[in-house]
């Protein structure tokens, strides 16, 4: 599923990737990656933690992993994994919402 198709899913609130025209760094992306690049992007699920975990639990291809240095297709929920030690205020300061997911697909 590409970052262009993801926004059409009913559960998706927002997709963040510099290849999307609405991204604040779109011009830089086009300048430095004229042929495309980078398959890491984030997306937000409508709702909160419960809806986010339900979405992850229903994935068929991606694994829920915190190891981003691996050559696997994975998804991560930063608020309850890599940033779980932060309180709500700290999460908000770092723009990490409970509905935020990071999808990583590395292909070689």
C-alpha positions as CSV (number, residue, x, y, z in Angstrom):
1,X,0.0,0.0,0.0
2,X,1.5,3.3,-1.0
3,X,1.5,6.5,0.9
4,X,-0.9,7.9,-1.8
5,X,-3.5,5.2,-1.2
6,X,-3.3,5.2,2.6
7,X,-5.3,8.4,3.0
8,X,-8.3,6.9,1.2
9,X,-8.8,4.3,4.0
10,X,-11.6,5.3,6.4
11,X,-9.5,4.7,9.5
12,X,-6.7,7.1,8.4
13,X,-6.8,10.6,9.7
14,X,-3.4,11.9,8.3
15,X,-0.4,10.7,6.4
16,X,3.0,12.3,6.7
17,X,5.6,11.9,4.0
18,X,7.6,14.6,2.1
19,X,6.5,13.1,-1.2
20,X,3.0,14.4,-0.6
21,X,2.3,17.9,-2.0
22,X,0.8,19.1,1.3
23,X,4.0,18.2,3.3
24,X,5.9,21.3,4.4
25,X,9.2,19.9,3.0
26,X,7.7,18.8,-0.4
27,X,9.9,21.3,-2.4
28,X,13.1,20.0,-0.7
29,X,12.0,16.4,-1.3
30,X,11.5,17.1,-5.1
31,X,14.8,18.9,-5.3
32,X,16.9,16.3,-3.5
33,X,15.0,13.1,-4.5
34,X,13.8,13.8,-8.1
35,X,13.4,10.0,-8.7
36,X,11.7,9.4,-5.4
37,X,13.1,8.0,-2.2
38,X,12.4,7.0,1.4
39,X,9.7,4.5,2.3
40,X,9.5,5.5,5.9
41,X,6.3,7.5,6.7
42,X,3.9,8.1,9.5
43,X,0.2,8.0,9.6
44,X,-2.5,8.7,12.2
45,X,-5.4,6.5,12.9
46,X,-8.8,8.1,13.8
47,X,-9.4,7.7,17.5
48,X,-6.8,6.9,20.1
49,X,-4.7,4.1,21.5
50,X,-7.4,1.4,21.4
51,X,-8.2,2.1,17.7
52,X,-4.4,2.2,16.9
53,X,-3.8,-1.2,18.5
54,X,-6.9,-2.7,16.8
55,X,-5.5,-1.5,13.5
56,X,-2.1,-3.0,14.2
57,X,-3.7,-6.3,15.4
58,X,-5.5,-6.6,12.1
59,X,-2.4,-6.2,9.8
60,X,-1.5,-9.2,7.7
61,X,1.9,-8.3,6.2
62,X,3.5,-5.9,8.7
63,X,5.0,-6.9,12.0
64,X,4.8,-4.8,15.2
65,X,8.4,-4.2,15.9
66,X,10.6,-1.5,17.5
67,X,13.7,-2.5,15.6
68,X,13.9,0.0,12.7
69,X,17.4,-1.2,11.7
70,X,16.1,-4.5,10.3
71,X,15.2,-5.4,6.7
72,X,11.6,-6.2,7.4
73,X,8.3,-4.6,6.7
74,X,7.1,-3.3,10.1
75,X,4.8,-0.9,11.8
76,X,5.4,0.7,15.2
77,X,3.2,2.6,17.6
78,X,5.7,5.1,19.2
79,X,3.5,6.3,22.0
80,X,3.4,2.8,23.5
81,X,6.8,1.5,22.4
82,X,9.8,3.6,21.7
83,X,8.4,6.7,23.6
84,X,6.4,4.9,26.3
85,X,8.5,6.5,29.1
86,X,7.1,10.0,28.2
87,X,4.0,11.4,29.8
88,X,1.2,13.0,27.8
89,X,2.7,16.5,27.9
90,X,6.1,15.2,26.7
91,X,4.5,13.2,23.9
92,X,2.6,16.3,22.8
93,X,5.7,18.4,22.9
94,X,7.4,15.9,20.5
95,X,4.3,15.8,18.3
96,X,3.7,12.1,19.1
97,X,0.0,11.4,19.1
98,X,-1.5,8.2,20.5
99,X,-3.0,7.6,17.0
100,X,0.4,7.9,15.3
101,X,2.0,5.0,13.5
102,X,5.2,4.6,11.6
103,X,5.3,2.3,8.7
104,X,8.7,1.2,7.5
105,X,9.3,-0.9,4.4
106,X,12.8,-1.6,3.4
107,X,13.5,-3.3,0.2
108,X,16.9,-4.2,-1.2
